[in-house]
Structures are given as structure tokens and as C-alpha cells.
Amino acid sequence: MRIPVVVLSFSALVLCPLTALAQEGDAEAGATVFKKCQTCHVVDKDTNKVGPSLNHVLGRTAGTHPNFRYSPAMVEAGKGGLKWDEATLREYLHDPKAKVKGTKMAFPGLKDDTDISNLLAYLKQYSQ
């Protein structure tokens, strides 16, 4: 009876780092994914387009980038405590309208978790 527990425990220890590594993403691949976003957003400078600049987006409170006119829903989400970290961006990028009901972002979201991980790795480069 102890052997399966030991094997399971060992497997968990071995596989956990691989799972974390798999979620880190590839910034170079993320640059390719970002091409879907660049019609409305920039990341390499602090300039708004149709959407707000994503420069330094990680750690930012939702709906607060200067000189951008957000939807009331996004402003309220920020006032309610929504802050962009990897977990909240992952949810938002998967389905923006589900995460912030009433957002004016028309993009339907990314369905591939690998694309999201890669995009987050790319955005991290511009959030430090």
C-alpha cells in the first residue's frame, strides 16, 4: 500500500516543476500571438490606440491607464479591485466579456492556453 503513495508523491514532485515551466510561455511565440492585438494595442510604448497601451500592464489596476476612455464596466471592475496579474489576464484573455461584463473590447478571446501563456510571457517583457 505504501508503494503507490510513494510513487504518487515522487511523481507529483517531478511533474510540478514541469507544469510550472509549461505555463511560463515563450515570449518570442507571444510576439506572434500579439499580432492579433496590435490593431488596437501597443506594448512597447506608453501610447493609447483604440485600446489602452499594454506597456506595464502587469500590476496595473483595471480601467486606470491615463488618457484612455474605458467602458464604465472596466472602470467599475478596477474600483472593485481587479488588478492585472497573470491569473486575471489569463481569464480575461480567454473570454474578455465573461471576465468584465460590459467591456467594450470586441476581441472574442484566445481559446488556446499555450497562446495565452506565450502572450503573457511577451507582455512580461514590457511590465518590468
Summary of the structure (lengths in Angstrom):
residues: 128
radius of gyration: 17.5
end to end distance: 48.8
largest distance: 63.2
contacts: 348
relative contact order: 0.18
helix: 50%
strand: 2%
